[in-house]
Amino acid sequence: MKAKVDQDTCIGCGLCVQICPEVFRMDGDKAEVIVAIVPKEVEDACKNAEDECPVTAITIEE
C-alpha cells in the first residue's frame, strides 16, 4: 500500500499527521508522505487519515 498527498489540494491542517505520524509529516505548510510503502501495522490508521482529510488530498493505492 502506498499513500500520496496532493500538494495542490492540501490545506496543511495536520490532521493526517495526528492520525498517522508513521506515514505523514508536515513540510512547511503542507503534509507529505515519509515512507515509500505503508507499514502493515499502520494501514488502518493511514486509511483513516485518507477518510478524515477535509479536502480529500490523500489517496491510498493498494
PDB file of N, H, CA, C and O in Angstrom:
ATOM      1  N   MET A   1       0.835  -1.169   0.000  1.00  0.00           N
ATOM      2  CA  MET A   1       0.000   0.000   0.000  1.00  0.00           C
ATOM      3  C   MET A   1       0.889   1.244   0.000  1.00  0.00           C
ATOM      4  O   MET A   1       1.888   1.315   0.716  1.00  0.00           O
ATOM      5  N   LYS A   2       0.502   2.218  -0.819  1.00  0.00           N
ATOM      6  H   LYS A   2      -0.309   2.160  -1.400  1.00  0.00           H
ATOM      7  CA  LYS A   2       1.233   3.484  -0.900  1.00  0.00           C
ATOM      8  C   LYS A   2       0.267   4.631  -0.643  1.00  0.00           C
ATOM      9  O   LYS A   2      -0.903   4.571  -1.022  1.00  0.00           O
ATOM     10  N   ALA A   3       0.765   5.664  -0.001  1.00  0.00           N
ATOM     11  H   ALA A   3       1.715   5.712   0.308  1.00  0.00           H
ATOM     12  CA  ALA A   3      -0.035   6.854   0.256  1.00  0.00           C
ATOM     13  C   ALA A   3       0.550   8.017  -0.538  1.00  0.00           C
ATOM     14  O   ALA A   3       1.758   8.098  -0.759  1.00  0.00           O
ATOM     15  N   LYS A   4      -0.340   8.919  -0.961  1.00  0.00           N
ATOM     16  H   LYS A   4      -1.322   8.854  -0.782  1.00  0.00           H
ATOM     17  CA  LYS A   4       0.090  10.120  -1.675  1.00  0.00           C
ATOM     18  C   LYS A   4      -0.688  11.317  -1.133  1.00  0.00           C
ATOM     19  O   LYS A   4      -1.857  11.202  -0.765  1.00  0.00           O
ATOM     20  N   VAL A   5      -0.018  12.465  -1.091  1.00  0.00           N
ATOM     21  H   VAL A   5       0.931  12.559  -1.390  1.00  0.00           H
ATOM     22  CA  VAL A   5      -0.679  13.709  -0.712  1.00  0.00           C
ATOM     23  C   VAL A   5      -0.613  14.641  -1.915  1.00  0.00           C
ATOM     24  O   VAL A   5       0.467  14.917  -2.438  1.00  0.00           O
ATOM     25  N   ASP A   6      -1.766  15.122  -2.346  1.00  0.00           N
ATOM     26  H   ASP A   6      -2.643  14.898  -1.920  1.00  0.00           H
ATOM     27  CA  ASP A   6      -1.833  16.091  -3.432  1.00  0.00           C
ATOM     28  C   ASP A   6      -1.475  17.457  -2.857  1.00  0.00           C
ATOM     29  O   ASP A   6      -2.261  18.065  -2.131  1.00  0.00           O
ATOM     30  N   GLN A   7      -0.287  17.924  -3.191  1.00  0.00           N
ATOM     31  H   GLN A   7       0.351  17.429  -3.781  1.00  0.00           H
ATOM     32  CA  GLN A   7       0.218  19.188  -2.649  1.00  0.00           C
ATOM     33  C   GLN A   7      -0.633  20.389  -3.060  1.00  0.00           C
ATOM     34  O   GLN A   7      -0.696  21.380  -2.332  1.00  0.00           O
ATOM     35  N   ASP A   8      -1.277  20.309  -4.203  1.00  0.00           N
ATOM     36  H   ASP A   8      -1.226  19.504  -4.794  1.00  0.00           H
ATOM     37  CA  ASP A   8      -2.119  21.418  -4.664  1.00  0.00           C
ATOM     38  C   ASP A   8      -3.428  21.495  -3.880  1.00  0.00           C
ATOM     39  O   ASP A   8      -4.027  22.565  -3.764  1.00  0.00           O
ATOM     40  N   THR A   9      -3.868  20.358  -3.344  1.00  0.00           N
ATOM     41  H   THR A   9      -3.382  19.490  -3.438  1.00  0.00           H
ATOM     42  CA  THR A   9      -5.131  20.299  -2.607  1.00  0.00           C
ATOM     43  C   THR A   9      -4.940  20.470  -1.105  1.00  0.00           C
ATOM     44  O   THR A   9      -5.804  21.031  -0.431  1.00  0.00           O
ATOM     45  N   CYS A  10      -3.827  19.995  -0.579  1.00  0.00           N
ATOM     46  H   CYS A  10      -3.125  19.539  -1.126  1.00  0.00           H
ATOM     47  CA  CYS A  10      -3.562  20.019   0.860  1.00  0.00           C
ATOM     48  C   CYS A  10      -3.664  21.439   1.419  1.00  0.00           C
ATOM     49  O   CYS A  10      -3.117  22.385   0.851  1.00  0.00           O
ATOM     50  N   ILE A  11      -4.381  21.571   2.551  1.00  0.00           N
ATOM     51  H   ILE A  11      -4.825  20.803   3.012  1.00  0.00           H
ATOM     52  CA  ILE A  11      -4.517  22.876   3.202  1.00  0.00           C
ATOM     53  C   ILE A  11      -3.649  22.973   4.457  1.00  0.00           C
ATOM     54  O   ILE A  11      -3.671  23.987   5.154  1.00  0.00           O
ATOM     55  N   GLY A  12      -2.892  21.926   4.739  1.00  0.00           N
ATOM     56  H   GLY A  12      -2.874  21.102   4.173  1.00  0.00           H
ATOM     57  CA  GLY A  12      -1.957  21.961   5.860  1.00  0.00           C
ATOM     58  C   GLY A  12      -2.602  21.909   7.230  1.00  0.00           C
ATOM     59  O   GLY A  12      -2.069  22.478   8.183  1.00  0.00           O
ATOM     60  N   CYS A  13      -3.736  21.241   7.350  1.00  0.00           N
ATOM     61  H   CYS A  13      -4.170  20.779   6.576  1.00  0.00           H
ATOM     62  CA  CYS A  13      -4.430  21.178   8.642  1.00  0.00           C
ATOM     63  C   CYS A  13      -3.699  20.289   9.645  1.00  0.00           C
ATOM     64  O   CYS A  13      -3.848  20.470  10.854  1.00  0.00           O
ATOM     65  N   GLY A  14      -2.909  19.326   9.154  1.00  0.00           N
ATOM     66  H   GLY A  14      -2.789  19.178   8.172  1.00  0.00           H
ATOM     67  CA  GLY A  14      -2.138  18.452  10.030  1.00  0.00           C
ATOM     68  C   GLY A  14      -2.897  17.275  10.608  1.00  0.00           C
ATOM     69  O   GLY A  14      -2.350  16.522  11.414  1.00  0.00           O
ATOM     70  N   LEU A  15      -4.144  17.103  10.213  1.00  0.00           N
ATOM     71  H   LEU A  15      -4.589  17.714   9.558  1.00  0.00           H
ATOM     72  CA  LEU A  15      -4.944  16.010  10.752  1.00  0.00           C
ATOM     73  C   LEU A  15      -4.333  14.647  10.426  1.00  0.00           C
ATOM     74  O   LEU A  15      -4.332  13.755  11.274  1.00  0.00           O
ATOM     75  N   CYS A  16      -3.824  14.480   9.229  1.00  0.00           N
ATOM     76  H   CYS A  16      -3.825  15.205   8.540  1.00  0.00           H
ATOM     77  CA  CYS A  16      -3.217  13.204   8.841  1.00  0.00           C
ATOM     78  C   CYS A  16      -2.005  12.877   9.714  1.00  0.00           C
ATOM     79  O   CYS A  16      -1.773  11.716  10.053  1.00  0.00           O
ATOM     80  N   VAL A  17      -1.243  13.893  10.072  1.00  0.00           N
ATOM     81  H   VAL A  17      -1.431  14.836   9.797  1.00  0.00           H
ATOM     82  CA  VAL A  17      -0.073  13.691  10.930  1.00  0.00           C
ATOM     83  C   VAL A  17      -0.515  13.259  12.323  1.00  0.00           C
ATOM     84  O   VAL A  17       0.125  12.407  12.940  1.00  0.00           O
ATOM     85  N   GLN A  18      -1.593  13.836  12.818  1.00  0.00           N
ATOM     86  H   GLN A  18      -2.113  14.528  12.317  1.00  0.00           H
ATOM     87  CA  GLN A  18      -2.122  13.450  14.130  1.00  0.00           C
ATOM     88  C   GLN A  18      -2.624  12.013  14.110  1.00  0.00           C
ATOM     89  O   GLN A  18      -2.438  11.275  15.078  1.00  0.00           O
ATOM     90  N   ILE A  19      -3.259  11.613  13.011  1.00  0.00           N
ATOM     91  H   ILE A  19      -3.410  12.212  12.225  1.00  0.00           H
ATOM     92  CA  ILE A  19      -3.840  10.273  12.908  1.00  0.00           C
ATOM     93  C   ILE A  19      -2.779   9.212  12.634  1.00  0.00           C
ATOM     94  O   ILE A  19      -2.831   8.120  13.200  1.00  0.00           O
ATOM     95  N   CYS A  20      -1.823   9.526  11.773  1.00  0.00           N
ATOM     96  H   CYS A  20      -1.780  10.413  11.313  1.00  0.00           H
ATOM     97  CA  CYS A  20      -0.840   8.522  11.348  1.00  0.00           C
ATOM     98  C   CYS A  20       0.551   9.147  11.147  1.00  0.00           C
ATOM     99  O   CYS A  20       0.995   9.319  10.012  1.00  0.00           O
ATOM    100  N   PRO A  21       1.236   9.487  12.248  1.00  0.00           N
ATOM    101  CA  PRO A  21       2.561  10.116  12.138  1.00  0.00           C
ATOM    102  C   PRO A  21       3.636   9.188  11.569  1.00  0.00           C
ATOM    103  O   PRO A  21       4.715   9.642  11.187  1.00  0.00           O
ATOM    104  N   GLU A  22       3.337   7.888  11.515  1.00  0.00           N
ATOM    105  H   GLU A  22       2.461   7.520  11.825  1.00  0.00           H
ATOM    106  CA  GLU A  22       4.295   6.942  10.930  1.00  0.00           C
ATOM    107  C   GLU A  22       4.381   7.093   9.418  1.00  0.00           C
ATOM    108  O   GLU A  22       5.347   6.639   8.806  1.00  0.00           O
ATOM    109  N   VAL A  23       3.374   7.730   8.806  1.00  0.00           N
ATOM    110  H   VAL A  23       2.589   8.099   9.304  1.00  0.00           H
ATOM    111  CA  VAL A  23       3.316   7.859   7.349  1.00  0.00           C
ATOM    112  C   VAL A  23       3.384   9.317   6.890  1.00  0.00           C
ATOM    113  O   VAL A  23       3.948   9.613   5.837  1.00  0.00           O
ATOM    114  N   PHE A  24       2.810  10.223   7.678  1.00  0.00           N
ATOM    115  H   PHE A  24       2.352   9.982   8.534  1.00  0.00           H
ATOM    116  CA  PHE A  24       2.724  11.619   7.266  1.00  0.00           C
ATOM    117  C   PHE A  24       3.494  12.541   8.204  1.00  0.00           C
ATOM    118  O   PHE A  24       3.633  12.260   9.394  1.00  0.00           O
ATOM    119  N   ARG A  25       3.993  13.649   7.650  1.00  0.00           N
ATOM    120  H   ARG A  25       3.880  13.877   6.683  1.00  0.00           H
ATOM    121  CA  ARG A  25       4.580  14.720   8.448  1.00  0.00           C
ATOM    122  C   ARG A  25       4.310  16.037   7.731  1.00  0.00           C
ATOM    123  O   ARG A  25       3.986  16.067   6.544  1.00  0.00           O
ATOM    124  N   MET A  26       4.448  17.098   8.469  1.00  0.00           N
ATOM    125  H   MET A  26       4.711  17.074   9.434  1.00  0.00           H
ATOM    126  CA  MET A  26       4.279  18.417   7.878  1.00  0.00           C
ATOM    127  C   MET A  26       5.615  18.876   7.319  1.00  0.00           C
ATOM    128  O   MET A  26       6.656  18.723   7.957  1.00  0.00           O
ATOM    129  N   ASP A  27       5.570  19.440   6.122  1.00  0.00           N
ATOM    130  H   ASP A  27       4.724  19.564   5.603  1.00  0.00           H
ATOM    131  CA  ASP A  27       6.747  20.038   5.489  1.00  0.00           C
ATOM    132  C   ASP A  27       6.356  21.481   5.189  1.00  0.00           C
ATOM    133  O   ASP A  27       5.779  21.779   4.144  1.00  0.00           O
ATOM    134  N   GLY A  28       6.676  22.359   6.112  1.00  0.00           N
ATOM    135  H   GLY A  28       7.145  22.117   6.961  1.00  0.00           H
ATOM    136  CA  GLY A  28       6.199  23.731   5.985  1.00  0.00           C
ATOM    137  C   GLY A  28       4.704  23.764   6.229  1.00  0.00           C
ATOM    138  O   GLY A  28       4.235  23.376   7.299  1.00  0.00           O
ATOM    139  N   ASP A  29       3.959  24.225   5.242  1.00  0.00           N
ATOM    140  H   ASP A  29       4.340  24.541   4.373  1.00  0.00           H
ATOM    141  CA  ASP A  29       2.505  24.333   5.411  1.00  0.00           C
ATOM    142  C   ASP A  29       1.740  23.265   4.650  1.00  0.00           C
ATOM    143  O   ASP A  29       0.540  23.410   4.418  1.00  0.00           O
ATOM    144  N   LYS A  30       2.419  22.195   4.259  1.00  0.00           N
ATOM    145  H   LYS A  30       3.394  22.078   4.448  1.00  0.00           H
ATOM    146  CA  LYS A  30       1.773  21.078   3.550  1.00  0.00           C
ATOM    147  C   LYS A  30       2.205  19.759   4.173  1.00  0.00           C
ATOM    148  O   LYS A  30       3.306  19.640   4.712  1.00  0.00           O
ATOM    149  N   ALA A  31       1.324  18.777   4.091  1.00  0.00           N
ATOM    150  H   ALA A  31       0.430  18.874   3.653  1.00  0.00           H
ATOM    151  CA  ALA A  31       1.659  17.428   4.552  1.00  0.00           C
ATOM    152  C   ALA A  31       2.422  16.698   3.464  1.00  0.00           C
ATOM    153  O   ALA A  31       2.270  16.984   2.276  1.00  0.00           O
ATOM    154  N   GLU A  32       3.243  15.751   3.888  1.00  0.00           N
ATOM    155  H   GLU A  32       3.367  15.518   4.853  1.00  0.00           H
ATOM    156  CA  GLU A  32       3.943  14.901   2.930  1.00  0.00           C
ATOM    157  C   GLU A  32       4.023  13.490   3.477  1.00  0.00           C
ATOM    158  O   GLU A  32       3.906  13.263   4.681  1.00  0.00           O
ATOM    159  N   VAL A  33       4.223  12.552   2.574  1.00  0.00           N
ATOM    160  H   VAL A  33       4.318  12.736   1.596  1.00  0.00           H
ATOM    161  CA  VAL A  33       4.384  11.142   2.925  1.00  0.00           C
ATOM    162  C   VAL A  33       5.858  10.893   3.185  1.00  0.00           C
ATOM    163  O   VAL A  33       6.713  11.334   2.417  1.00  0.00           O
ATOM    164  N   ILE A  34       6.155  10.184   4.271  1.00  0.00           N
ATOM    165  H   ILE A  34       5.460   9.826   4.895  1.00  0.00           H
ATOM    166  CA  ILE A  34       7.550   9.969   4.645  1.00  0.00           C
ATOM    167  C   ILE A  34       8.017   8.531   4.478  1.00  0.00           C
ATOM    168  O   ILE A  34       9.157   8.210   4.813  1.00  0.00           O
ATOM    169  N   VAL A  35       7.146   7.652   3.961  1.00  0.00           N
ATOM    170  H   VAL A  35       6.219   7.912   3.689  1.00  0.00           H
ATOM    171  CA  VAL A  35       7.534   6.260   3.713  1.00  0.00           C
ATOM    172  C   VAL A  35       7.115   5.861   2.297  1.00  0.00           C
ATOM    173  O   VAL A  35       6.083   6.310   1.798  1.00  0.00           O
ATOM    174  N   ALA A  36       7.913   5.023   1.663  1.00  0.00           N
ATOM    175  H   ALA A  36       8.751   4.658   2.068  1.00  0.00           H
ATOM    176  CA  ALA A  36       7.577   4.563   0.313  1.00  0.00           C
ATOM    177  C   ALA A  36       6.407   3.577   0.352  1.00  0.00           C
ATOM    178  O   ALA A  36       5.502   3.643  -0.479  1.00  0.00           O
ATOM    179  N   ILE A  37       6.435   2.675   1.313  1.00  0.00           N
ATOM    180  H   ILE A  37       7.171   2.621   1.989  1.00  0.00           H
ATOM    181  CA  ILE A  37       5.388   1.671   1.496  1.00  0.00           C
ATOM    182  C   ILE A  37       4.843   1.809   2.915  1.00  0.00           C
ATOM    183  O   ILE A  37       5.604   1.866   3.880  1.00  0.00           O
ATOM    184  N   VAL A  38       3.522   1.861   3.029  1.00  0.00           N
ATOM    185  H   VAL A  38       2.903   1.814   2.245  1.00  0.00           H
ATOM    186  CA  VAL A  38       2.880   1.984   4.341  1.00  0.00           C
ATOM    187  C   VAL A  38       3.080   0.678   5.108  1.00  0.00           C
ATOM    188  O   VAL A  38       2.722  -0.389   4.610  1.00  0.00           O
ATOM    189  N   PRO A  39       3.654   0.749   6.326  1.00  0.00           N
ATOM    190  CA  PRO A  39       3.828  -0.472   7.122  1.00  0.00           C
ATOM    191  C   PRO A  39       2.479  -1.121   7.444  1.00  0.00           C
ATOM    192  O   PRO A  39       1.496  -0.428   7.708  1.00  0.00           O
ATOM    193  N   LYS A  40       2.443  -2.437   7.420  1.00  0.00           N
ATOM    194  H   LYS A  40       3.241  -2.999   7.205  1.00  0.00           H
ATOM    195  CA  LYS A  40       1.201  -3.191   7.657  1.00  0.00           C
ATOM    196  C   LYS A  40       0.494  -2.758   8.945  1.00  0.00           C
ATOM    197  O   LYS A  40      -0.730  -2.636   8.982  1.00  0.00           O
ATOM    198  N   GLU A  41       1.281  -2.530   9.993  1.00  0.00           N
ATOM    199  H   GLU A  41       2.276  -2.629   9.963  1.00  0.00           H
ATOM    200  CA  GLU A  41       0.683  -2.248  11.304  1.00  0.00           C
ATOM    201  C   GLU A  41      -0.012  -0.879  11.385  1.00  0.00           C
ATOM    202  O   GLU A  41      -0.742  -0.619  12.342  1.00  0.00           O
ATOM    203  N   VAL A  42       0.203  -0.011  10.404  1.00  0.00           N
ATOM    204  H   VAL A  42       0.795  -0.222   9.627  1.00  0.00           H
ATOM    205  CA  VAL A  42      -0.468   1.303  10.419  1.00  0.00           C
ATOM    206  C   VAL A  42      -1.382   1.508   9.205  1.00  0.00           C
ATOM    207  O   VAL A  42      -1.821   2.627   8.941  1.00  0.00           O
ATOM    208  N   GLU A  43      -1.664   0.444   8.478  1.00  0.00           N
ATOM    209  H   GLU A  43      -1.307  -0.465   8.692  1.00  0.00           H
ATOM    210  CA  GLU A  43      -2.534   0.572   7.300  1.00  0.00           C
ATOM    211  C   GLU A  43      -3.908   1.123   7.654  1.00  0.00           C
ATOM    212  O   GLU A  43      -4.436   1.967   6.930  1.00  0.00           O
ATOM    213  N   ASP A  44      -4.499   0.659   8.761  1.00  0.00           N
ATOM    214  H   ASP A  44      -4.070  -0.027   9.349  1.00  0.00           H
ATOM    215  CA  ASP A  44      -5.820   1.145   9.156  1.00  0.00           C
ATOM    216  C   ASP A  44      -5.786   2.625   9.493  1.00  0.00           C
ATOM    217  O   ASP A  44      -6.687   3.371   9.108  1.00  0.00           O
ATOM    218  N   ALA A  45      -4.753   3.057  10.208  1.00  0.00           N
ATOM    219  H   ALA A  45      -4.021   2.451  10.521  1.00  0.00           H
ATOM    220  CA  ALA A  45      -4.617   4.473  10.561  1.00  0.00           C
ATOM    221  C   ALA A  45      -4.414   5.312   9.307  1.00  0.00           C
ATOM    222  O   ALA A  45      -4.938   6.422   9.213  1.00  0.00           O
ATOM    223  N   CYS A  46      -3.668   4.800   8.354  1.00  0.00           N
ATOM    224  H   CYS A  46      -3.242   3.898   8.431  1.00  0.00           H
ATOM    225  CA  CYS A  46      -3.426   5.514   7.106  1.00  0.00           C
ATOM    226  C   CYS A  46      -4.737   5.680   6.331  1.00  0.00           C
ATOM    227  O   CYS A  46      -5.019   6.754   5.800  1.00  0.00           O
ATOM    228  N   LYS A  47      -5.525   4.622   6.271  1.00  0.00           N
ATOM    229  H   LYS A  47      -5.296   3.749   6.702  1.00  0.00           H
ATOM    230  CA  LYS A  47      -6.827   4.700   5.603  1.00  0.00           C
ATOM    231  C   LYS A  47      -7.750   5.683   6.325  1.00  0.00           C
ATOM    232  O   LYS A  47      -8.520   6.404   5.690  1.00  0.00           O
ATOM    233  N   ASN A  48      -7.666   5.705   7.639  1.00  0.00           N
ATOM    234  H   ASN A  48      -7.041   5.120   8.155  1.00  0.00           H
ATOM    235  CA  ASN A  48      -8.457   6.645   8.425  1.00  0.00           C
ATOM    236  C   ASN A  48      -8.043   8.090   8.107  1.00  0.00           C
ATOM    237  O   ASN A  48      -8.894   8.972   8.000  1.00  0.00           O
ATOM    238  N   ALA A  49      -6.747   8.322   7.960  1.00  0.00           N
ATOM    239  H   ALA A  49      -6.055   7.605   8.048  1.00  0.00           H
ATOM    240  CA  ALA A  49      -6.265   9.656   7.593  1.00  0.00           C
ATOM    241  C   ALA A  49      -6.822  10.061   6.232  1.00  0.00           C
ATOM    242  O   ALA A  49      -7.207  11.213   6.033  1.00  0.00           O
ATOM    243  N   GLU A  50      -6.864   9.117   5.297  1.00  0.00           N
ATOM    244  H   GLU A  50      -6.551   8.181   5.458  1.00  0.00           H
ATOM    245  CA  GLU A  50      -7.443   9.398   3.978  1.00  0.00           C
ATOM    246  C   GLU A  50      -8.916   9.780   4.126  1.00  0.00           C
ATOM    247  O   GLU A  50      -9.373  10.750   3.521  1.00  0.00           O
ATOM    248  N   ASP A  51      -9.652   9.018   4.929  1.00  0.00           N
ATOM    249  H   ASP A  51      -9.280   8.231   5.421  1.00  0.00           H
ATOM    250  CA  ASP A  51     -11.083   9.266   5.127  1.00  0.00           C
ATOM    251  C   ASP A  51     -11.351  10.599   5.820  1.00  0.00           C
ATOM    252  O   ASP A  51     -12.324  11.283   5.503  1.00  0.00           O
ATOM    253  N   GLU A  52     -10.492  10.966   6.761  1.00  0.00           N
ATOM    254  H   GLU A  52      -9.702  10.411   7.019  1.00  0.00           H
ATOM    255  CA  GLU A  52     -10.718  12.166   7.577  1.00  0.00           C
ATOM    256  C   GLU A  52     -10.193  13.454   6.941  1.00  0.00           C
ATOM    257  O   GLU A  52     -10.535  14.544   7.399  1.00  0.00           O
ATOM    258  N   CYS A  53      -9.379  13.352   5.908  1.00  0.00           N
ATOM    259  H   CYS A  53      -9.101  12.466   5.536  1.00  0.00           H
ATOM    260  CA  CYS A  53      -8.828  14.561   5.269  1.00  0.00           C
ATOM    261  C   CYS A  53      -9.986  15.444   4.792  1.00  0.00           C
ATOM    262  O   CYS A  53     -10.805  15.003   3.985  1.00  0.00           O
ATOM    263  N   PRO A  54     -10.062  16.691   5.285  1.00  0.00           N
ATOM    264  CA  PRO A  54     -11.213  17.549   4.954  1.00  0.00           C
ATOM    265  C   PRO A  54     -11.270  17.982   3.501  1.00  0.00           C
ATOM    266  O   PRO A  54     -12.321  18.418   3.032  1.00  0.00           O
ATOM    267  N   VAL A  55     -10.162  17.870   2.778  1.00  0.00           N
ATOM    268  H   VAL A  55      -9.308  17.516   3.159  1.00  0.00           H
ATOM    269  CA  VAL A  55     -10.162  18.297   1.367  1.00  0.00           C
ATOM    270  C   VAL A  55      -9.805  17.144   0.423  1.00  0.00           C
ATOM    271  O   VAL A  55      -9.490  17.372  -0.745  1.00  0.00           O
ATOM    272  N   THR A  56      -9.854  15.921   0.923  1.00  0.00           N
ATOM    273  H   THR A  56     -10.110  15.736   1.872  1.00  0.00           H
ATOM    274  CA  THR A  56      -9.536  14.707   0.159  1.00  0.00           C
ATOM    275  C   THR A  56      -8.222  14.818  -0.628  1.00  0.00           C
ATOM    276  O   THR A  56      -8.155  14.480  -1.810  1.00  0.00           O
ATOM    277  N   ALA A  57      -7.195  15.297   0.056  1.00  0.00           N
ATOM    278  H   ALA A  57      -7.249  15.572   1.016  1.00  0.00           H
ATOM    279  CA  ALA A  57      -5.875  15.439  -0.577  1.00  0.00           C
ATOM    280  C   ALA A  57      -5.068  14.145  -0.530  1.00  0.00           C
ATOM    281  O   ALA A  57      -4.042  14.033  -1.202  1.00  0.00           O
ATOM    282  N   ILE A  58      -5.520  13.164   0.258  1.00  0.00           N
ATOM    283  H   ILE A  58      -6.353  13.255   0.804  1.00  0.00           H
ATOM    284  CA  ILE A  58      -4.785  11.915   0.429  1.00  0.00           C
ATOM    285  C   ILE A  58      -5.419  10.815  -0.404  1.00  0.00           C
ATOM    286  O   ILE A  58      -6.637  10.636  -0.400  1.00  0.00           O
ATOM    287  N   THR A  59      -4.578  10.083  -1.115  1.00  0.00           N
ATOM    288  H   THR A  59      -3.588  10.229  -1.118  1.00  0.00           H
ATOM    289  CA  THR A  59      -5.041   8.899  -1.834  1.00  0.00           C
ATOM    290  C   THR A  59      -4.182   7.720  -1.414  1.00  0.00           C
ATOM    291  O   THR A  59      -2.983   7.852  -1.166  1.00  0.00           O
ATOM    292  N   ILE A  60      -4.826   6.571  -1.343  1.00  0.00           N
ATOM    293  H   ILE A  60      -5.800   6.464  -1.545  1.00  0.00           H
ATOM    294  CA  ILE A  60      -4.161   5.325  -0.976  1.00  0.00           C
ATOM    295  C   ILE A  60      -4.239   4.390  -2.180  1.00  0.00           C
ATOM    296  O   ILE A  60      -5.304   4.185  -2.764  1.00  0.00           O
ATOM    297  N   GLU A  61      -3.078   3.825  -2.537  1.00  0.00           N
ATOM    298  H   GLU A  61      -2.213   3.991  -2.063  1.00  0.00           H
ATOM    299  CA  GLU A  61      -3.026   2.844  -3.615  1.00  0.00           C
ATOM    300  C   GLU A  61      -2.687   1.500  -3.011  1.00  0.00           C
ATOM    301  O   GLU A  61      -1.702   1.368  -2.285  1.00  0.00           O
ATOM    302  N   GLU A  62      -3.500   0.502  -3.311  1.00  0.00           N
ATOM    303  H   GLU A  62      -4.300   0.609  -3.902  1.00  0.00           H
ATOM    304  CA  GLU A  62      -3.259  -0.858  -2.782  1.00  0.00           C
ATOM    305  C   GLU A  62      -2.104  -1.506  -3.479  1.00  0.00           C
ATOM    306  O   GLU A  62      -1.756  -2.646  -3.169  1.00  0.00           O
TER     307      GLU A  62
END
